Amino acid sequence: MNKELIINSTSSEVEIALLEDKLLVELNKEKSNNEYSVGDIYLGRIKKIMPGLNAAFIDVGYEKDAFLHYLDLGPQVQSLLKYIRLAQSGNTQNPNIGEFTFEPEIIKTGRINHVLKSGQNILIQIAKEPISTKGPRVSSELAFAGRYLVLIPFSDKISVSQKIKSAEERNRLKRLITSIKPKNCGVIIRTVAENKLVADLDADLRALYKRWESITQKLAAAKPPMKIIGEIDRTSAILRDALSESFNNIVVNDTTLYEEIRAYIGKIFPDKIGIVKLHSGKTSIFEQYGIDKQIKGSFGKTITIKSGTYLVIEHTEALHVIDINSGHRVNQDQNQEMNALETNLEAAGEVARQLRLRDMGGIIVIDFIDMTLGQNRRKLYDRLREEMKKDRAKHSILPPSKFGLVQITRQRVRPEMNVQILERCPTCDGSGEIRPSILLTDEIENNLSYLVREQNEKNLTLIVHPYIHAYLTKGVFFNELGKWKRKYGVKLTLEPQNSYHFLEYHFYNKNGDEIKM
């Protein structure tokens, strides 16, 4: 598969497009001043304890308080709270986590009011960005993600990604990490660590531990609410999590970002540094690679596939609904069941792409075309699962029901990607109303009179819609165009333009410059 990453950097944001075989499958936008991103760590103050919800609201400086549920505290939250108290007491130097004595773990079925109290300071990490009217969702179980490893302070556990199937490799990785990991820190070994050398893993682990140390250095003087450390930017996070040797192209239009990415690629894939390219030229990078056109065709309520099949996507407060329609796709040589199967299989790929592209989360219900045979419903289920394997977000898929409905739950940690593709009507300017067409010629004549008598223009070109052109030139001697020339003593050239809407017209001077009216 041909994978490309196209990065459009502007002064206000960075847009990142992931292409698979030239097809847009992911689109990410990151504001230059983006706050409360997933992975950011804040020192917050507990504002309110809600025993009924078994949760607490944390002041992190956002307009809406962050939500911290008991299950997101982490088993070693008591140790974390003790560490914060010691670091901020001012009586001792910053405590060393390697020499720190753990407090007892909390139980899973406990109550939050037995662990936290109002006014208490707590380190939390953004787990879910603010979405709609909700504040961020946070966790006090801190984690630092690297290329190969995830470091978890106040833990001693070593976990290996389930996607690493070889028992021998899993044991090798566990032995390596056990020998190099810092004391009182847990580690999750990521899938990309498979078959990596100890030097690569050690370098990654050291970098992550430095991030934890930077927090301990800031804690003593920190006052809540305060951002202690930010997650790496979205571009670097995508490179870290998605980049593999299968990438063929990374194109960026910013020189600084280009150098940063080259340096990053040079560390992890030195032989692939040539795939990073700097875009130059007058054409915008997204237009050059056909991304702008794909964005216009991939967002909105109705999505059409080349075969004629189309999807209708609706959003409600509780869930997303996708309806599959065959459109004009009908194979006369096949029966209804086979036509439905082919349409559904094709639509399954587009559904998986839309979920990634829009980053839709929560509950998604897909209404596929009804099929009577169980084996065909199984084929659809298998195809959908296969397509969804490309999705990095956690998800769960239920088999089609007897009504042809498929239910998917998909993790959402950021606001859904919503691109406005509808354009304001140039005729009515979005009002739904236009000026009376019968007055158009009077309006043109008034503007012509102003240009000739007030602006002293003697050589003008008027460009109009072809219908208006035909009306103004109707008749050999006594048409509107001839009447205006004689009345105002002006050299007036009339030209038709097919791309103009019915009431659109523009005047140009003798140099070919448009005259703004």
DRENLUM-237157 format. One record per residue (C-alpha): residue in one letter; x, y, z. Coordinates in steps of 0.05 Angstrom, whole numbers, padded with zeros to 5 digits, always signed. Each point is the difference from the previous one (the first is absolute). Example, Ala and Ser with C-alpha at 12.3 -4.5 7.8 and 13.67 -1.06 7.14 Angstrom:
REM DRENLUM-237157
A+00246-00090+00156/S+00027+00069-00013/
REM end
This chain:
REM DRENLUM-237157
M+00000+00000+00000/N+00026+00069-00019/K-00003+00046+00062/E+00012+00074-00003/L-00002+00055+00052/I-00014+00070-00026/I+00010+00057+00050/N-00026+00070-00012/S+00028+00049+00050/T-00028+00071+00007/S+00010+00054+00052/S-00062-00021+00039/E-00004-00076-00008/V+00031-00063-00028/E-00043-00045-00045/I+00023-00072-00007/A-00029-00046-00054/L+00014-00075-00002/L-00008-00032-00068/E-00004-00074-00014/D+00007-00016-00075/K-00015+00074-00014/L-00066-00004+00040/L-00009+00047+00059/V-00012-00042+00063/E+00019+00047+00057/L-00002+00075+00008/N+00026+00035+00062/K+00002+00074+00017/E+00040+00029+00057/K-00004+00073+00020/S+00067+00032+00015/N-00025+00020+00069/N-00038-00063+00014/E-00012-00012+00075/Y-00028-00060+00036/S+00026-00051-00051/V+00000-00074+00016/G+00062-00016+00040/D+00010+00068+00031/I+00014-00002+00075/Y-00029+00053+00047/L+00005+00014+00073/G-00074+00010+00017/R-00040+00014+00063/I-00059-00043+00020/K-00060+00045-00005/K-00057-00046+00019/I-00010-00073+00021/M-00062-00033-00029/P-00013-00065+00040/G-00062-00016-00041/L+00042-00002-00064/N+00060-00028+00037/A+00040+00055-00034/A+00032+00067+00013/F+00003+00065-00039/I+00070+00029-00007/D+00018+00073-00014/V+00053-00001-00056/G-00012+00070-00025/Y-00051-00018-00053/E-00068+00033+00000/K-00032-00067+00018/D+00031-00041+00057/A+00034-00065-00021/F-00035-00066+00018/L+00039-00052+00039/H-00036-00067+00014/Y+00022-00047+00055/L+00019-00053-00052/D+00048+00050-00031/L+00038+00012+00065/G+00048-00058-00010/P+00016-00050+00055/Q+00059+00041+00026/V-00035+00067+00007/Q+00016+00003+00074/S+00074-00004-00017/L-00008+00055-00051/L-00035+00046+00050/K+00054-00013+00052/Y+00054+00015-00051/I-00034+00067-00018/R-00006+00019+00074/L+00074-00014+00011/A+00022+00037-00063/Q-00041+00062+00019/S+00015+00000+00074/G+00063+00041-00009/N+00034-00038+00056/T+00040-00049-00041/Q+00030-00007-00069/N-00043-00030-00054/P-00011-00073+00019/N+00033-00053-00043/I-00052-00049-00026/G+00052-00056+00002/E+00006+00008+00076/F-00074+00014+00011/T-00042-00045+00045/F-00067-00018-00031/E-00065+00009+00036/P-00051-00058-00002/E-00039-00006-00065/I-00073+00021-00001/I-00054-00052-00014/K-00040+00000-00065/T-00067+00003+00036/G+00019+00058+00046/R-00032+00069+00006/I+00034+00063-00024/N-00017+00040+00062/H+00043-00049+00040/V+00060+00017-00043/L-00005+00073-00021/K-00025+00063+00035/S-00018+00069-00024/G+00056+00050-00006/Q+00053-00053-00009/N+00054+00007-00054/I+00007-00057-00049/L+00040-00016-00063/I-00046-00021-00057/Q+00009-00017-00073/I-00050+00018-00055/A-00033-00064-00024/K-00054+00032-00042/E+00000+00070-00028/P-00058+00049+00013/I-00057-00019-00047/S-00062+00042-00011/T-00025+00024+00068/K+00042-00048+00040/G+00067+00015+00033/P+00060-00046-00008/R-00001-00070+00030/V+00063-00014+00040/S+00038-00057+00033/S+00048+00001+00059/E+00035-00062-00026/L+00056+00036-00038/A+00030-00031-00062/F+00055+00024-00046/A-00003-00030-00070/G+00062-00009-00042/R+00015-00034-00066/Y+00010-00069+00029/L-00021+00005+00073/V-00049+00033+00048/L+00027+00020+00068/I-00048-00001+00060/P+00026+00030+00066/F-00021-00031+00066/S-00005-00070-00029/D+00045-00061-00006/K-00038-00038-00053/I+00028-00017-00069/S-00053-00013-00054/V+00010-00022-00072/S-00045+00018-00058/Q-00048-00057-00017/K+00016+00010-00074/I+00069-00030+00013/K-00018-00073-00008/S+00067-00035+00008/A+00009-00026+00071/E+00075+00000-00009/E+00001+00073-00021/R-00047+00021+00056/N+00047-00033+00051/R+00061+00032-00031/L-00031+00069+00003/K-00022-00010+00072/R+00070-00021+00021/L+00031+00060-00035/I-00047+00051+00031/T+00007-00032+00069/S+00075+00012-00004/I-00003+00073-00021/K-00064+00030+00028/P+00003+00051+00057/K-00023-00023+00068/N-00073+00013+00019/C-00018+00012-00073/G-00043-00047-00042/V+00008-00010-00075/I-00047-00019-00057/I+00038-00030-00060/R-00032+00024-00065/T-00009-00042-00063/V+00055+00037-00038/A+00051-00023+00052/E-00002-00070-00030/N+00070-00023-00020/K+00032+00066+00020/L+00069+00004+00032/V+00010+00016+00073/A+00035+00065-00019/D-00063+00026-00035/L-00045-00019+00059/D+00049+00030+00050/A+00004+00066-00037/D-00076+00004-00003/L-00006-00016+00074/R+00051+00052+00020/A-00036+00054-00040/L-00066-00017+00034/Y+00032+00000+00070/K+00028+00070-00014/R-00071+00024-00012/W-00021-00026+00068/E+00061+00033+00032/S-00020+00067-00032/I-00067-00006+00036/T+00033-00011+00068/Q+00044+00061-00011/K-00061+00044-00013/L-00044-00027+00055/A+00032+00038+00059/A-00018+00069-00027/A-00064-00019-00038/K-00067+00031+00019/P-00064-00030-00026/P-00030+00005-00050/M+00063-00006-00041/K+00024-00039-00061/I+00062-00038+00023/I+00020-00033-00066/G-00032-00005-00068/E-00006-00060-00045/I+00042+00004-00063/D-00035+00034-00057/R-00050-00037-00043/T+00048-00006-00059/S+00053-00035+00043/A-00054-00043+00034/I-00025-00026-00067/L+00072-00013-00023/R+00013-00036+00065/D-00062-00043-00001/A-00015-00011-00074/L+00067+00003-00034/S+00026-00066-00025/E+00046-00024-00055/S-00060-00004-00046/F-00001+00076-00008/N+00022+00023-00069/N-00006+00075+00005/I-00002+00056+00052/V-00010+00068-00032/V+00000+00064+00041/N-00004+00074-00021/D+00037+00030+00060/T+00076+00001+00003/T+00006-00005+00076/L-00049-00058+00003/Y+00036-00033-00058/E+00066+00001+00038/E-00033-00025+00064/I-00032-00059-00036/R+00064-00017-00037/A+00037-00002+00067/Y-00054-00044+00030/I-00001-00049-00059/G+00076-00001+00002/K-00002-00029+00071/I-00051-00055-00011/F+00006-00017-00075/P+00067+00029-00025/D-00007-00034-00067/K-00068+00033-00012/I+00021+00072+00010/G-00008+00012-00075/I-00076-00008+00005/V-00005+00069+00034/K-00010+00053-00053/L-00009+00076+00004/H-00057+00027-00042/S+00013+00063-00040/G-00038+00035-00055/K-00059+00046-00008/T-00052-00056+00005/S-00021-00016+00072/I+00023-00067+00026/F-00071-00027+00011/E-00021+00021-00070/Q+00063-00030-00031/Y-00016-00069+00030/G-00075+00003-00013/I-00017+00003+00074/D-00044+00062-00005/K-00044-00034-00050/Q-00004-00064+00042/I-00019+00041+00061/K-00057+00033-00037/G-00026-00069-00023/S+00011-00036+00066/F-00036+00044+00050/G-00072+00021+00003/K-00065-00039+00008/T+00003-00042-00064/I+00062-00037-00023/T-00001-00031-00069/I+00045-00059-00021/K+00022-00007-00073/S-00046-00059-00014/G-00061+00042+00018/T-00009-00027+00070/Y-00007+00056+00050/L+00000+00010+00076/V-00044+00047+00040/I+00032+00020+00066/E-00042+00031+00056/H+00022+00022+00069/T-00043+00001+00062/E+00016+00017+00073/A+00007-00074+00018/L+00027-00034-00062/H+00019+00003-00073/V-00043-00033-00054/I+00025-00022-00069/D-00049-00023-00053/I+00025-00040-00060/N-00036+00010-00067/S+00014-00038-00064/G-00016+00062-00043/H+00001-00018-00074/R+00046-00060+00010/V-00039-00061-00024/N+00029-00060-00035/Q-00054-00030-00044/D+00036-00067-00003/Q-00004-00010+00076/N-00057-00009+00048/Q-00019+00048+00055/E+00040-00037+00053/M+00065+00003-00039/N-00010+00073-00018/A-00012+00016+00073/L+00063-00039+00021/E+00045+00035-00051/T-00028+00069+00019/N+00009-00014+00075/L+00071-00026-00008/E+00020+00061-00039/A-00034+00046+00050/A+00036-00034+00058/G+00066+00028-00024/E-00027+00070-00006/V-00033-00004+00069/A+00067-00019+00032/R+00034+00057-00038/Q-00053+00051+00022/L+00007-00020+00074/R+00075+00012-00004/L-00005+00063-00042/R-00052+00034+00043/D+00025-00031+00064/M-00071-00019+00019/G-00006-00030+00069/G-00052-00028+00047/I-00055-00044-00028/I-00006-00007-00076/V-00059-00037-00031/I+00005-00021-00073/D-00062-00019-00039/F+00026-00046-00055/I-00045-00027-00055/D-00039-00061+00024/M+00028-00068-00016/T-00038-00065+00014/L+00058-00050+00001/G+00040-00007+00064/Q+00064-00015-00038/N-00004+00067-00036/R-00010+00037+00065/R+00062-00036+00025/K+00039+00022-00061/L-00020+00072+00013/Y+00020-00005+00073/D+00068-00029-00019/R+00012+00055-00052/L-00018+00055+00049/R+00047-00029+00053/E+00056-00006-00051/E-00009+00073-00022/M-00003+00024+00072/K+00067-00033+00017/K+00033+00061-00032/D-00032+00044+00053/R+00045+00016+00059/A-00058+00021+00045/K-00029-00053+00046/H-00065-00027-00028/S-00049-00057+00006/I-00045-00027-00055/L-00063-00042+00009/P-00024-00048-00055/P-00058+00023-00044/S-00068-00008+00031/K-00058-00032-00036/F-00021+00070-00021/G+00068+00012-00034/L+00024+00048+00054/V+00073+00000+00022/Q+00020+00034+00065/I+00070+00027+00013/T+00029+00034+00060/R+00062+00040-00013/Q+00045+00038+00048/R-00001+00075-00008/V+00052+00042+00036/R-00004+00063-00044/P-00058+00040-00029/E-00027-00030-00064/M+00031+00027-00064/N-00053+00044-00032/V+00017+00035-00065/Q-00050+00050-00027/I-00006-00016-00075/L-00062+00039-00017/E+00016+00068-00032/R-00039+00064+00005/C-00042+00013-00061/P+00033+00056-00040/T-00068+00023-00027/C-00040+00008+00064/D+00060+00003+00049/G-00033-00054+00042/S-00066+00037+00010/G-00041-00043-00047/E-00025+00062-00035/I+00025+00039-00061/R-00013+00070-00027/P-00054+00005-00053/S+00029-00023-00067/I-00044+00050-00037/L+00042+00056+00030/L+00067-00029-00022/T+00007+00041-00064/D-00017+00064+00038/E+00054-00017+00052/I+00052-00012-00055/E-00018+00065-00034/N+00005+00039+00065/N+00070-00028+00013/L+00020+00014-00072/S-00023+00072+00007/Y+00041+00009+00064/L+00063-00029-00032/V-00005+00044-00062/R-00023+00066+00031/E+00031-00003+00068/Q+00062-00043-00011/N+00013+00023-00072/E+00007-00071-00027/K-00006+00000-00076/N+00020-00072-00017/L-00036-00055+00039/T-00013-00074-00005/L-00063-00029+00031/I-00002-00075+00013/V-00067-00033+00015/H-00037-00066+00000/P-00013-00026-00072/Y-00076+00010+00009/I+00010+00073+00019/H+00049+00007-00058/A-00053-00025-00048/Y-00052+00047+00028/L+00045+00062-00003/T+00020-00014-00072/K-00069-00019-00026/G-00015+00037-00064/V+00049+00028-00052/F-00004+00076+00011/F-00045+00014+00058/N+00025-00047+00055/E+00017+00021+00072/L+00075-00003-00013/G-00004+00048-00059/K-00046+00047+00038/W+00051+00005+00058/K+00058+00013-00048/R-00036+00058-00033/K-00028+00029+00064/Y+00065+00001+00039/G+00050+00006-00057/V+00040-00059+00026/K+00038-00056-00034/L-00035-00059+00033/T+00017-00073-00015/L-00049-00053+00023/E+00025-00072+00014/P-00037-00062+00025/Q+00028-00044+00056/N-00030-00069+00012/S+00026-00006+00071/Y-00038+00062+00024/H-00066-00009+00036/F-00061+00032-00032/L+00003+00068+00034/E+00076+00006+00003/Y+00038+00052-00040/H+00067+00036+00003/F+00030+00062-00033/Y+00073+00002-00023/N+00041+00060-00022/K+00042+00006-00063/N+00059-00033+00036/G-00041-00062+00017/D-00005+00017+00074/E-00066-00013+00035/I-00036+00062+00026/K-00029-00014+00068/M-00070+00030+00007/
REM end
